[in-house]
Amino acid sequence: MMAKLHFSLVAPERELFSGDVDQVDAPGVDGDFGVFLGHEPFMTVLRSGRVVIRDGATQKVFQIEGGFADVTPESFTLLAEKASEAV
């Protein structure tokens, strides 16, 4: 089994997603970015937009309204001001 990136999406009310995935795309203030396992560590502020979680052939989409991202080579934690699963 290939190693995966651990991703957590947390809103003030609750954790909306936690799991091991292939890739996460998020809306940074300086532009959209994608994170894979082994990514260089960084932190950034997020703007409102879509977060796309990709795992194999499946994907989940969440809408966020601002927040903060903390990326390490093994994990990505997204703290959203507001978030909901997109329909």
VMD Tcl script that draws the C-alpha trace (Angstrom):
set ca {
  {0.00 0.00 0.00}
  {1.29 3.45 -0.89}
  {1.73 5.98 1.87}
  {-0.83 8.77 1.97}
  {-1.16 12.32 3.26}
  {-3.13 12.68 6.50}
  {-5.69 15.49 6.09}
  {-7.91 17.12 8.73}
  {-10.53 19.77 8.01}
  {-11.69 21.47 11.19}
  {-14.37 24.16 11.57}
  {-15.25 25.89 14.86}
  {-18.22 23.55 15.42}
  {-16.55 20.22 14.62}
  {-14.07 18.23 12.56}
  {-15.60 17.77 9.09}
  {-13.02 15.39 7.64}
  {-10.09 13.35 8.88}
  {-8.36 10.67 6.85}
  {-5.51 9.54 4.64}
  {-5.77 10.84 1.07}
  {-3.74 11.26 -2.12}
  {-4.07 15.03 -2.60}
  {-5.84 18.13 -1.26}
  {-6.37 21.34 -3.25}
  {-7.11 24.51 -1.27}
  {-7.66 28.25 -1.88}
  {-4.66 30.17 -0.53}
  {-4.61 33.96 -0.34}
  {-1.81 33.92 -2.94}
  {-3.61 31.42 -5.21}
  {-4.85 27.84 -5.15}
  {-2.38 25.15 -4.13}
  {-2.25 21.35 -4.04}
  {-0.64 19.23 -1.32}
  {0.70 15.67 -1.65}
  {2.60 13.43 0.76}
  {6.17 14.77 1.10}
  {5.26 18.42 0.50}
  {7.59 21.08 1.90}
  {6.29 22.44 5.23}
  {4.49 25.78 5.16}
  {1.68 27.76 6.76}
  {-0.68 30.13 4.99}
  {-3.89 32.06 5.32}
  {-6.81 30.82 3.22}
  {-9.42 32.77 1.31}
  {-12.99 31.66 0.71}
  {-13.29 28.92 -1.89}
  {-13.39 25.20 -2.54}
  {-11.31 22.51 -0.88}
  {-11.06 19.38 -3.01}
  {-9.98 16.12 -1.33}
  {-8.81 13.45 -3.80}
  {-8.32 9.80 -2.94}
  {-7.99 7.42 -5.86}
  {-11.01 7.92 -8.12}
  {-13.12 9.55 -5.40}
  {-13.23 13.18 -4.39}
  {-15.02 15.23 -1.74}
  {-15.56 18.96 -2.05}
  {-16.03 21.43 0.81}
  {-16.75 25.15 0.66}
  {-14.78 27.21 3.18}
  {-14.92 30.86 4.22}
  {-11.38 31.75 5.18}
  {-9.04 29.97 7.52}
  {-5.51 28.78 8.04}
  {-3.45 25.90 6.61}
  {-0.59 24.03 8.30}
  {1.30 21.66 5.97}
  {4.05 19.19 6.95}
  {5.56 16.45 4.77}
  {3.15 13.92 6.37}
  {0.00 15.95 7.05}
  {-2.20 18.92 6.19}
  {-4.42 20.52 8.82}
  {-6.93 23.09 7.62}
  {-8.62 25.28 10.24}
  {-11.60 26.92 8.55}
  {-13.55 29.92 9.85}
  {-16.64 28.30 8.30}
  {-16.94 25.12 6.23}
  {-19.61 22.90 4.75}
  {-19.66 19.99 2.33}
  {-20.46 21.22 -1.19}
  {-23.46 19.67 -2.88}
}
mol new
graphics top color blue
foreach p $ca { graphics top sphere $p radius 0.5 }
foreach p [lrange $ca 0 end-1] q [lrange $ca 1 end] { graphics top cylinder $p $q radius 0.2 }
display resetview
